[in-house]
Amino acid sequence: MIHAPRLFLPILVGLLLLPAASCTRGAHPASDATVTDPESVPDDLHIVFGRGGNGAARMNGWSFRANGEALQWEGLAPEQNQQAEGQIAPDTLRALWGAVQEAAFFSWSQQEMGAPSWFITVTANGESHRVIWVRPLGQPADTTAAWEQLYTQLRTTAIQTFGERPGM
């Protein structure tokens, strides 16, 4: 005869511990697919960053591609109404890819919705990841947040390379 309480307790403890063992809060190690040599930019690298919700639900931002192409866009969705702005130098693109990797971007779990909101989407090595966050109206950027630091680096690259753009 099987004694139920003796089997029940180990099963119950195992079930209670399973979620704790399989989760960590906030950050996860980057997958092998996203960790590469920073000197080598993935062929499918595509960085999209911008902001939205600034009146009339408009969004604006920039896209940087693996071949160095830089596009500015504005519309109701990311990358709508793209305008080619020129090329990003290979060294600059490698530095941006290195910053994405160093920041462990693909491990971030920031998904805060609201208006206005800022976002970064990176596609590399067949994997795509997006973070989105809100800044309270009238408040400066939280310069300690990793996503704000990366966004600032991306935006600064666009401004230094192509000049200041209205709304960005």
N, C-alpha and C positions, 0 to 999 in steps of 0.2 A: 504494500500500500504506500502511495506517495503522500508525503506530508506537505500539504499546500503552503503553510507559512514559511517553511524552509526554502522553497523555490521562489516564493513571491518576493522576499526581501532582496535577494541579489538582482532579480529582474527589475524591480522598482528602482534600486540604486543605479543600475546601469542606464535605465531610461532617463533618470534625472540628470545624470552626468553627461550623457551624449550631446545635448545642445551646448553645454559649456565647453566641451572638448573640441567641438567643431567650429566655434565662432571666436573671433576677437573683435574688439570694438574699434571701428575707425579704419585701421590700416591693415593691409594684408601684404605679404611679400610679393614683389613683382613677379609675374610669370616669366618662365624662361624665354617665351616668345618676344618679350619686350626688352630684355637686357641684352644689349649688343655693344660692340665696340663704338665708343662715341666718335671715333675718327671716321666711321663708316655710317653714312646716312641711309636708312632703309629705302629701297626703291619706291615703296608705297607711302612714305612719310607724307602726311597731310595734317597740318595744324590749322585749326579754325578757332578764332577767338573774337569775342565782341560782347555787346550788351544789348539788352532789349527792354521793352516796356516803357520807353521814354516818350509817352504821348502817342496816340494813334497806333499803339502796338507795333511800332517800327523797331527794327533791329538793325544794327550796323556793326561792321567789324572788318577783319582781315583774314585772308587764307594764304598760307605759305605751303608750297608743294616741294617735293623731293628734288625736282629739277631746278629749284630756285625761283620759280615763278611766284610773284606776289600779286594778290588781287584784293581790291577793296570792294566791299559789297554793302548794300543797304536795301531793306525790303521788309516783307512780313515774315520772312524766314531766313535763317543763316544761308549765306552764299547766293541770295537772290540778287539779281541786277549787278552782277560782277563787272568790275572794271579793272583791266590789267594795269598795274602800276609800274612794273619793271621786274628786275631780277635781284634776288638777295645773293650776296657773295657766298661762295661755297664755305669759306671759313666761318662766316656768320651763321649759316644754316647748321653747320656741324656744332657750333657753340650752343645753338638753341636746342638741338637734339640732345646734346650732352646735358643741358640743364633739365630737360624733361626726364632723362634717365636718373640724373643725380637726385632729383626731387622725388623719385619713385612715383611719378604721376599716375601710373596705371594701378597703384594701390589705393589711391584716394577714394573716399566714398562720399564726398560732399555733394549733396543733391538738394539744395535749398531753393524752393520756388517762391517767386514773388515779383514785385515790380518796384523799381527797376532791378534787373538781374544781370549778372556778368557770367560768362562761361568760357570754357576752353574745351575743345574736342581735339584729341590726337589719334590719328590712325597710323599704325606702324607694324610691320611684320604680320599683317593679316588681322590685327586686333585693333578695335576702336574703343575709346573710353572718353567719357565726358564728365566734367564737373561743372556745377552751376551754384551760384551763391547770390545772396542779396546784401546790399549795403543799405542800412537805414537812411532814409532821406535826410540830407543835411549833414551826414556823418562822413568823416574821411575814411579812406580804405584802412582796413586792419593790416598794417604792414608786417605783422608777425605771422599772418596766415600764409602757408606755403602757396596756395593758389593765387593769392594776391601778388606774391613775389614773382611767380612765373608770369602772370598776366602783365605785370609791370615790365618785365624783361621783354616780353613779346611786343608790347605796345611801344616801348622805347625803341626797339629795333625798327619797327615800322616808321615811327616819327623821324628817327635819325637817318633812315635810308630814303624815305620818300616825302618827308615833311608833315607838318601838322594837318589833320583833316578835321573839318567841323563835325561835332557830335561824337568824336572818338575820345 
